[in-house]
Amino acid sequence: MSQVKKITTPLTDDVIQSLKAGERVLLSGYVYTARDAAHKRMLEEFEKTGKLPFDVKGQVIYYVGPTPPKPGQIIGSAGPTTAYRMDKYTPKLLELGLKGTIGKGWRGTEVKEALKKYRAVYFAAYGGTAALLSKAYKIL
């Protein structure tokens, strides 16, 4: 099995520059979760006020599709959801300083170009980790 590169949020240009396609990473630090409805609300807020609900500079957003929690849990299994549904929002968030997204599936051409332009990264998640990931969540 190949080595795992350990990186921590917030991400910097230097960290992103050091990553290679297909490389396995262990990402620690704060990772925000949001899907398409949340992305839409964030950018509507930005259009109205010029501010986002949180500072995205250097941050990572995980496109998560959680299941309902079992008793005593704050969240159920938390697997990745399809990334392309966020494609219409992602370039603007990258322009505003977002440095990474996590999801499954392909990204459109506009997002790929924005990832290059703004020195950001798309982490492709794979299935089978949803139950494990749910144990790492904290509600802030």
C-alpha positions in Angstrom: 0.0 0.0 0.0 1.3 3.5 -0.9 2.3 6.1 1.7 -0.3 8.5 3.0 0.5 12.2 3.0 -0.7 14.0 6.2 -2.1 17.4 5.7 -4.0 19.8 7.9 -6.5 22.5 7.3 -6.4 25.4 6.5 -4.7 24.5 3.3 -2.0 26.7 1.8 -0.8 27.1 -1.8 2.4 25.3 -0.8 0.6 22.2 0.5 -1.6 22.1 -2.6 1.4 22.5 -4.9 3.0 19.5 -3.1 0.0 17.1 -3.8 0.0 14.7 -6.8 -3.0 13.3 -8.6 -3.9 9.9 -7.1 -2.0 10.5 -3.9 -3.6 9.3 -0.7 -4.0 11.9 2.0 -5.0 12.0 5.7 -6.7 15.3 6.1 -7.1 16.7 9.6 -8.4 19.9 11.0 -11.7 21.6 10.4 -13.6 20.4 7.3 -17.0 22.0 6.6 -19.9 20.1 5.2 -22.4 21.5 2.7 -24.4 20.3 -0.2 -26.1 22.2 -3.1 -28.8 24.0 -1.1 -26.2 25.2 1.4 -23.9 26.4 -1.4 -26.8 28.3 -2.9 -27.7 30.0 0.4 -24.0 30.9 1.0 -23.7 32.6 -2.3 -27.0 34.3 -2.0 -25.8 35.7 1.3 -22.6 36.8 -0.3 -24.5 38.6 -3.1 -26.6 40.5 -0.4 -23.9 41.3 2.1 -20.5 40.7 0.5 -19.8 38.2 3.2 -20.1 34.4 3.6 -21.5 32.7 6.7 -17.9 31.6 7.5 -14.5 32.4 6.1 -13.7 29.9 3.4 -10.0 31.0 2.9 -7.9 27.9 3.0 -10.8 25.7 4.0 -12.3 22.5 2.7 -15.9 21.6 2.1 -17.0 17.9 2.2 -20.1 17.2 0.1 -21.7 14.8 2.5 -24.9 12.8 2.3 -25.7 11.9 5.9 -28.2 9.4 7.1 -30.4 9.9 10.2 -28.5 9.4 13.5 -29.1 6.4 15.7 -29.9 7.1 19.3 -26.9 8.8 21.0 -25.3 9.9 17.7 -25.2 13.4 16.3 -25.2 12.1 12.7 -25.6 8.8 11.0 -23.3 7.4 8.3 -21.7 10.3 6.4 -20.7 9.3 3.0 -19.7 11.5 0.1 -22.3 12.8 -2.3 -22.0 13.6 -6.0 -19.8 16.5 -6.5 -21.0 17.8 -9.9 -24.2 19.1 -8.3 -22.1 21.8 -6.6 -20.3 22.7 -9.9 -22.4 25.9 -10.5 -21.3 27.2 -7.1 -17.7 26.0 -6.8 -15.8 28.4 -9.0 -17.1 31.4 -7.1 -16.2 29.8 -3.7 -12.7 29.0 -5.1 -12.3 32.6 -6.1 -13.2 33.6 -2.6 -10.5 31.4 -1.1 -11.9 27.9 -0.7 -8.9 25.5 -1.2 -10.5 22.1 -1.3 -13.6 20.1 -1.8 -14.3 16.4 -1.1 -16.9 14.4 -3.0 -17.5 11.6 -5.4 -17.6 11.6 -9.1 -16.4 13.8 -11.9 -16.2 17.6 -12.0 -17.1 19.8 -14.9 -14.6 21.7 -17.1 -15.3 25.1 -15.4 -14.5 23.6 -12.0 -11.4 22.0 -13.2 -10.2 25.3 -14.7 -11.1 27.1 -11.5 -9.2 24.5 -9.4 -6.1 25.3 -11.5 -6.6 29.1 -11.5 -7.1 29.4 -7.8 -4.7 26.6 -6.7 -7.2 24.4 -5.1 -7.8 20.7 -5.0 -10.7 18.2 -5.4 -10.3 15.2 -3.1 -12.2 12.2 -4.4 -13.7 10.1 -1.6 -14.6 6.5 -2.0 -17.4 4.5 -0.5 -17.2 2.3 2.5 -16.0 5.0 4.9 -19.3 6.6 5.7 -19.8 4.9 9.1 -16.2 5.6 10.1 -16.4 9.3 9.2 -19.6 9.8 11.2 -17.6 9.1 14.4 -15.3 12.2 13.7 -18.1 14.8 13.5 -18.6 17.6 16.0 -21.4 20.1 15.8 -20.0 23.6 16.2 
